[in-house]
């Protein structure tokens, strides 16, 4: 596993490897054929992986694909996996994913309630926001929720600081909505702030970058690796927006032994689930809420609302409360969607034996309402 150590394998993964083999319930011959690998790129149906023998492609076994229908999640970039390989020209086969230490995920695009894994086993998440016309506090709050829910430690990177005339005010504004979270203003073009980021990307550590299109993630990747690993594009001058330079998630090796994951820019970030992400991001509001006169205060026109009082006294920006309430509604809506989907799946599973016995859905309809004459 010497090569894998360069890609983030530490002693904790030895125990998780043994646990994964116990779950697979393989015999001794199969166990000898298993290898550990890490997913370094996701190309949809295939994965780029790194093993102790080098890099290659991999695809899922039929048994693993069947588990996807049972709720198992697909491997994500950053995952450590169990594979077998049969020839240098053939794809390796993925049998299992080792238990994750962190999962950065969002609600997949579309109407279906489905988790989309952005990256796995990340120690630090760089939330990148450019100091140009695309700077957005509400978006930063949303990314903070994503980070706290994932299990990774957030670090806010205010990129393109050379485009900002008042960096100190932007730093203060950002720190006010992210108390306790490190915030750095950097400029890859001027070479400012690199050493502040490098300390999070040391040996055995995995860093991921996330942020909207055009915020400078790919430029930071090239800056930290010292190579032109990622293609970059200029943002549009009229609205400071960029194109999707990165089209898939990919993991890169850093000079000091750490690894870094780039992710495609996201114009829309829907929160998949809420652990304590909202509470940690809006801790100031929740602490004030404990002082409200009513336990179920909605922070509207109620008597003795400590949150409204803080806003009236200028101690809190009213937009922060609006964002907090918006996120609460979004999480509640997501939970309702999950409940409906769970109920629907349960009903389908319950009726499956009847469909098979009576000839599919037509038989079920005939049983329920009577066969047509």
Phi, psi and omega in degrees: 000018183300315180296320181295333178299327177291338183254022171105001180287124177234180184300330182299332182282341175299315179292320180291330175296313179298320180296320179296320179294325177295322180292321180295329181059048180272156176278177187297323180295319178294319181299321179295335181275344182286145175230155173266146178210165174235138178284122181249348178202145179242115181250020180096268180276341179234160180234143168272129183230160174237133178237182178293345180259355180128196184261153177193182177260158179215155175221164184281147172288162177299323179296320179293319179299324178296325179294334178298326178288344181260010177105355177293141179270150177292156174299148177238164177299129184104344180291143166265135189228164174257124183229164164232149178224141187243347180189154184296332183268343183270152173294142169291159182246130182269122182258329184197160176247132178291150180307129186278146175271336176201152179221117174266115186219157176222168172290125180297152179297148181107183185272340183288139177281104188207136179278137173241115180281125179272316178196155182233156175056047180261131177277317183227133177252115174278114175268108188262128179223124184282142178271056174233206182292352181266002178298130186212114182293319181299321179293321177300319179298321180294318178292328177296319177299316177303315182294311182297325178290335187282332187098355176271158178269125182280144170225127181267125180248110177271099186275170177056043182296341178292347179265001184251133181274341183223075184297321184299319180292323177294320177299314181296317180297319180292317180296332181291333180260000180220061182300132179086351180267129178299135179231126181232137172260125185228161175217108178293326182295323180262356180071034183255127173095003183299317183298333179290329180275327185297331182293343178269351187245043180273180184303135179084358182254144177242126178245139173239152177245138175219157182160173183284166180299135177085006183280348177107017181298312182296323177296319179294321176303309180298323180296315184281326180279339183076015180226163175269064182288326185242138176286142179238158178222152177285148176277161177289137183288331186287328182227008178062020179265151179243168176271167180283083179296312177275123183255351177209162180281139183209148184249137183234147178274135180260155184302325183271009175101350176278175176231153184224139183247126174264146179229151178299147176297143183243118176282333181230129179236102177263128182290128182284313185208162179235115171274265174238022183299314180294316181298319182285326180287324182246041182299326180298320179291317183291328176290320177295323182300333179292342180264358179295151181296320179259136180296328182257030182302132179264003177061041176254255180250017183294151177292137173069034179278113182291330181291313178297325179297319178296323178292315181298328181274001179078014181273347180217139177287128181301334179295334179293318176295319179300316180294321179298313180293324177297317180293323177297318178294321180294318178296317179298319178296319179297319179295322177295319178298317180296320180296318179295316180297319179296318179295319180295315180296323179295320180293319179297316180296321181294322183273352183302313179300324179294320180295318180295320182290321186260004177094045175080201183295327180296318178296323179295320179294318180296321180294324184283319188242355181098140180290146179288143181272000000 
